[in-house]
Amino acid sequence: MAEEGKKEEKKIDEDWKQQAQKEKEILAAQEEAEKEKTQEESKHRGPLPKGNFAALVSMLVTQALFALGVLEVRGQEKREPDLEMAKYNIDMLATLEKKTKGNLTEEEKRVLENTLNEVRMAYVKVAG
């Protein structure tokens, strides 16, 4: 009888090992599929632009305009403006302007001033 118990334990142990191996293979296949999907998506996206000052300003302006509801994501419902988040991004641009004063090229200075003025006007329009 003790021998039957050992055989049963060994069978259960083998079944458990087989099940664990199957689960491991499934997880590995899922990880590989996710990796391929990520690689495929990056192929469609194209190369990222070179990081520069104008790109940084553009990123902050985009965030502010999105928070104001001026920019929308296609296929999503229209959202209420988040004035607090918009103000935060505008303040970040103002801080950037203050901290880089005297260190920008004329073109960079003009880009920052113009976009900051435009996004401030958009804020006033939406908040008013």
N, C-alpha and C positions, 0 to 999 in steps of 0.2 A: 504494500500500500504506500509506503514511503517512496518507493521507486516510481509509482504512478504520479505522485505529487511532484517529484523532481522533473519527470517528463512533461507534465502539464506546465510547470514553471518555465521550463526550457522552451516549450512551444509558445507560451505567452511572450517570453523574452524575444524570441525570433520574430513573432508577429509585430511586436512593438518596434523592433529594429527595422523591419521592412516598411512599416508605416512611417517611421521617422525619416527613412531614406527617401520615400516617395514625396513627403512634404518638403524635404530639402531640395529635391529636384524641381518641384513645382515653384518654390520660392526663387531658385536660381533662374528658371525660365522667365518668371515674372520680372526679375531684376534686369535680365538681358533685354526683354521686350521694352522696358521703361528706358533703358540706356539707348536703345536704337531709336525710340520715339523722340527722345531729347536731341539726339544727333540729327535726326531728320528735320525737326523743327528749327534747329540752328542753321541748317542748310537753306531753308526757305526764308529765313530772316535776313540773310546777307551779312556782310561784315558790319561791325559797329563803327560809327564815325570816330575820328580822332578826338581824343579828349582835349578840349581847349576852353578858354574863358567863355566864349560865346555859347558853347554847349552847356556849360554850367549855368549861365544866365537863363538859357532856354529851358533847361530842366526845371528851375525854380518857377519861372513864369508859367510853364505848362501846369505845374502843380497848383499854382494859384488860380489859374483860369479853370481848371477842372473843379477845384473847390467852389468857385463862384457859380459853376453850372454853365459857364460859357462854352466849355468843351464837354462833349459827351462821348461815351463809349458806344459804338454801334451795337445794337441788339439789346442794350440794357435800358431799363426804365429811366426816365428823367428823374434826377434827384434834386432835392431841395438844396439850395446853396449852403455851404458851410463857411460862414463869414469868419469864424474864428480861425479855421485852418487857412483860409485865403489871406487873412491879415498876417498870420505867422509867416507864410511864404513871402509876402510883400516885405515884412520886417527883415527877413533873411536877406532879401535883395538890397534893402537899405543898409544893412550892416556890411554887406559885401562892398557896396559903394563907398561907405565910410572907411573901411579897413584897407581898401586898395587905392585910396586917393593918392595921386602922385605917382602911382606905379603902373598905370595902364597906358596903353597906346591911345592915340586920339580916337581911333576906330572903336576900340574896346570901351572907352569912356562914353562915346556917343551911343553905342549899342545898349549899354547899361542904363544910361539916363533915359533914352527913348522908351525902352521896354518897361522900365520902372514907372515912368509917367503913364504909359498906356494901361498897365495893369492896375495902377491906382485909380485911373478914370473908370475902368471896368468895375472896380470895387464900389466906387461911389454910385455908379449907375445901378448896380444890383442891390446895394444896401439901401439906396434911397427909395 
